[in-house]
Amino acid sequence: MLATAKFPVFPGKEHPNPGMKNTACALGFRPFVADSRAATCLLRRMAIVFALFALSGIASAELSETNRARFAAHAQKTLVEAQKRHDQSPTNSAAAWNLASAFFDRAEFSTNDTERATLAEQGIEVSRKALKRDPKSGPLHYYLGLNLGQLARTKSFGALRLLPEMESEFKAAIAADENFSQAAPHRTLGVLYSQAPSWTVGSRSKAAKHLERAVGLAPNFPENRLALAEAYLEWRDKEGLRRELESLQSIWVPAKTNFTGADWESQWLDWTGRRRQLEQDARNMLKP
């Protein structure tokens, strides 16, 4: 599963689509395997970002209690397995970042801030400890950034102080491996820049640079196209929005055969809802 993220709206930052407030984002952020799911959603939920990675909780579709419980159970099973592998190989970087990813994914389906913060803090601890041994690991920097985002979702104004550190970790991940998990570091950093207030780390030009780079590196990954299209919608870039919706149409069916299985189920629920909302908003913006 990918990591996508969902955040609360930061003070001074209105969400471009009010109808998406208070919805669950599906994470994107294993890769998020599928990392995309939680990452985008995470930022959205932070309020810096809409709550920063709405990279989850299922950004555009309400999660039924049945689905939430099912996805949480799957994430918990993955976490237990990742913990076991890490315990068997405590100095293995891959085992560490997979565990950090699992903590992030499980936190996506938390039912309260206490549980979410506890899981995020464990993911942060695992990442930081492993980075002392392997400071150039892109995945470790990436998942450290994502878990910092999960923690930020529980902080309100306190989330703002975590933004520069998140930015730094995603930039480090890009420097180490910009292609990781379907260009997840670029996508996530782009969403952060797009959703954060300009008086913190927010920057439209930087957002465009990284979101477009993610699409350039992994053009057939739906999360990349959706994140860029959502940014174009917020910026009221009609031509860009039209172009990305057309691209989504062309990659959608093939993607359904390439990204399959239980790890991707919540992501597809998220993607489908977000695409539907984008098309609805686009009709209003693009009509003559």
Secondary structure, DSSP 8 states (H G I E B T S, - for coil): --------B-TT---S-GGGTT--B---------THHHHHHHHHTTSBS-------B-TTS---HHHHHHHHHHHHHHHHHHHHHHHHSTT-HHHHHHHHHHHHHHHHT-SSHHHHHHHHHHHHHHHHHHHHH-TT-HHHHHHHHHHHHHHHTTTGGGGGGGHHHHHHHHHHHHHHHTTHHHHHHHHHHHHHHHHS-TTTT--HHHHHHHHHHHHHH-TT-HHHHHHHHHHHHHHT-HHHHHHHHHHHHHHHHHHHHHS-SHHHHHHHHHHHHHHHHHHHHHHHHH--
